[in-house]
Structure formats: structure tokens, C-alpha cells
Amino acid sequence: PYVIVCNHQASLDLVGMAEIIPDHCVPIVKKELLYMGSVGWACWLSGMIFIDRHKREDAINVISQTAGIMRRENVR
């Protein structure tokens, strides 16, 4: 297992990253993307996990829950 951190410059970068991200990867994105029109819809429909970066403990809990699910389902 590994973590990929992407510091992108524009919302369209997400399209390019979707092409190079390995299979069985679980994207975690900032909650603000939900409110970016079609970009938000695309993220939600593709199953991305949203975290609220302004609520640190909530974000940590979401990441921990996601990691637990990945371990149980053997996602690598």
C-alpha cells in the first residue's frame, strides 16, 4: 500500500490524474470539490472520499475508516 499526494494547479488536473492513478486506488479529496458543479458531481459519482480539511478530527476519522475498509477488503 502507498499514498499518492497530488498538488495540482487546476480542477482539470483531476482528469489527467484519473488516467494515471493505479487500479484499486481510493481517492480522498477536499470537500470543497463537491460544490464545483460538474467537477463535484463527477467526483461524487466516481466514489471519491470527501474530507473537510477545516475539521481535523473528522478528516482523520474518515481517513482511518477508509484505511480500515481497504484492509478488510484487501484493496492494494
N, C-alpha and C positions, 0 to 999 in steps of 0.2 A: 504494500500500500504506500501511497505517496500523496503529497499535497502539491497542487499547482496553483501558484498565485499569479494572477494576471493583472498588471497595471495598465489598463487600456486607456486610450485618449478620447474615444468617441463611442457612442452606443452602437454604431455599425461594426465596431471591432468584435462585438459579440458574435456576429455572423461568421467571421473568419475563424474565431476561436472554436466555434461549434464544429468546424470541419477538422480541426487538428486534435481536439480533446479525445483521449482514448475511450474505447468502449468501456462500459461498466464504471464510468466516472460519474460522480454525483456533484453537479454544480451547485454551489452556495453563492447567492448573490444578495446585494443590498436591497432592502425592502423598497427603497425609493424607485427601483425599476418597475415595480408594479404599476406606478402611476404615469408611465411614459407611453401611454397609448398602445399602439400595436406592438411595441417592444415588450411592454409589460404583459400583454396577452400571450405573446409568443413564449416568453419565459415561463409563465404560469402553465400554459398548455404543454410545454415540454417537460414539466415535472421538476423544475428548478426549486431549490430550497431557499426561502427568503429569510434573512435575518435583519433585525433592527439594530443598526450599529450604535444607536444612541441609548440602547438599553443593554448594557454589557452582560448582565447576568442572564437575561433572556436569550441573547445571542449565543452565549456559552452553552446554555441548556439545549438549544436547538442543534448546535454542532455535536454535542455529546450524544443526544438522541439519535442523530443521523449516523454517527460512528457506530453506535450500538446496533442499529438496524443493519448497517453494512457488514459488521462482524457476523451477526446471526445468519444473514443471507449469503455470506461468503462472497461479497462483492469485492473484486480486486481489480 
